[in-house]
């Protein structure tokens, strides 16, 4: 998928579609589309940075809410029947329920800035029956700050970012590897504790 071509050809429509779909749970490059749109706005001025920010924020909030309601209405049954395809079983659903019950707003807010969580946090929040009002506040705050921060940074970088994009990609890739490795280690250390707490909180089947 050539995201740059889509942004150059369809502008705000492509940005809204990619960010919204990713937020709903479809693994598409929504954040990449936001960065490219902001760079495009800064280097060509064919797009407005304010409009890029508004479109991305709206798409993130709307897409997340659709994902939330999909999870709330039929997500548990879908996860139980098809979850084995992505290694999602009853035990992991209990851990997710425990996390959203205990730390829901923080998970939703911070999830907007983490690629895997950005795609699935809203759906899992619905599956885990997080209260919608709590979800909406954290979701809106995360979507607005995420869109604003990435739009501002990429827009200001503009053409300069394009010239050094190869070097930046290498640096970001290295940083991502280190961060992901750290997160994996931390999760593994906490998995046992979280599992025990989740089982104690929700003995037996979830539904």
N, C-alpha and C positions, 0 to 999 in steps of 0.2 A: 504494500500500500504506500503510494507516494503522497504523504500528508502535505508536503509543501505544494504540490500541484493542486490538491483539493482546496487548500486555503487560497491559493492564487486565483483559482477558477471560480470557487463558490463562496469565498469569504466567510461571512458570519454564519451562513447556513451550514457550511461544513464544520465550523467550529462548534456550533450548538449541537449538531448531530453526533459528533465524535465524543465531546465531553458528556453529553446527556446519556449516550449509549453506555459509555464506560461506567458512569455512575449507577446505571440500572443493573449492572452486573455483566455486561458484554465486554470481554477483554479486548478493547480497542484503545489506541494511543491518544486518549483525551488530553492528558497533560502535555504530550508532545505537540498536539495541535494548538494548545494555548500558547506554548513557547514560540512556535513557528509563527502564529498569527501576530503575536506581539513584536517579534523581530521584524516581520514583514511590515507592520505598521510603522516601526521606527526607521526602517531603511528605505521604504518606498512612499510612505504616507498615503497609500491607497486605502488603508483601514484606519479608523480612529482608535487610539488606545483606550479611550473611555468606553467605546462601544465594545471593544474586545473584552474588557473587564466585565462589563454588564452582561454580555452574552454568556461568557464562561461561568460567571456566578449563577445566573439564572438556570443555565443548563445543569450545573452541578446540583443545585437545590432541587429542581424539578425531577431530574433523573434519579437522585437519591430517594426522593419520596415515592416515586413509582417503584423502585427496587424494594423499599421498605414495605409497601402495601402488597407487592407480589409475595414477599417473604411471610407477611402476616396472614395472608389469605390461604395460601396453599404451599408455602415454602417447606413446612415440616414434612408433609407427605412426599413432596418432591425429593427432599434431602434423604428421606428414609428409603425411597425406592431407587433413586439414581445416585445417591451419595457415594456408593462404592466405587463409582467411576473416577472420583477425585479423592478417594480415601477419606470420605466423610461418613463416620458411623455414629451410632447413638452416643457413644462415650464422648466423642468430640463435640457433638451437639450439646451435651450437658456442660462441658467446659465453656462453650460459647455462651450458653444461657447464664452460667455463673458470672462470667466476665461482664456481660451486658447488664445483669442485675446489679452487680457490685460497682462497676466502673463505666457504665453505659455512655454518659456524655463525653468522658475523656476518650474512650475508644472511638466514638463517632467523630469527634473533632480531630484527633490526631490521625485517624485513619485516612482523612482527606489528603494527608501529606505522604502517605506510604502506598506504593503502587498496588500491592496485592490487596491491602485493606480498602483502598479507595474503590476497588472494583466490587468487593463483596461485603463490606461493612454494613451497608444499608439493608441488603437482603438478609444478612444474619441478624441484624437488629430486629427486623420483622419476625423472622423465625423464632427468635429468642423472646418475643413478646415485650420488648422494651416499650414503655409508654410513648405514644406518638408525640406528645407535647415536649417531652424531654428530648426525644430524638430530633424534633424540628429545630429547637433552639440551638443545639450543638451542631447540627447539620448546616444550618444557615450561617452560623458564625464561622465554621470551618470553610464552607464554600466561598464566602465573601473574602476572608483573609487569604485563602489559597489563591483565588483568582487575582486579587489585588497584588499580592507579593510577586507572583510569577509574571504578571503583566508588566508591572513596574520594572522588575529586574531585566526582563528580556527586551522591553522597549528601550530602556536607557542604553543597553548594550548595543542594540541595533546592528549596524554594519560591522562594527568591531567584532562582535560575537561571531558573525559569519566568517570573518577572515581567520579567526583562531578556533573555529569550531572543532577541527580535528584534534587539536591539543586539549581542548576542554573536554571532549568526549572521552579521551584517554584518562584524564585526571578524574572525571566523574565516574568512569567505569571502575577505576581502582578504588576510589572512595566507597562506591556502592558495594564492592566485594567485601571490603573491610567491615562496613556497617552491617551488611546482611549476615556475615559470619558472626559478628558480635551478637546480633539479635537471635540467631539460631542457638548459640551457646546459652544465652540468657533464658530463652524459652525452654530449652532442654533441662536447665537447672530447676526451673519452676514447674515443669510439667507434672511431676509427682505430687507436689503440694496442691496445685490447681485441681488435679484429678481427684484427689482425696476430698477436697472441699466441695467439688461439684457433686460427687457421689453422695456425700453427707447431706448436701442441700436438696438434692433431687433423687431420692432412692426410688428404684424401680423405673419403668418406662416414663418418658416425658409426657406422652399422651396415651 
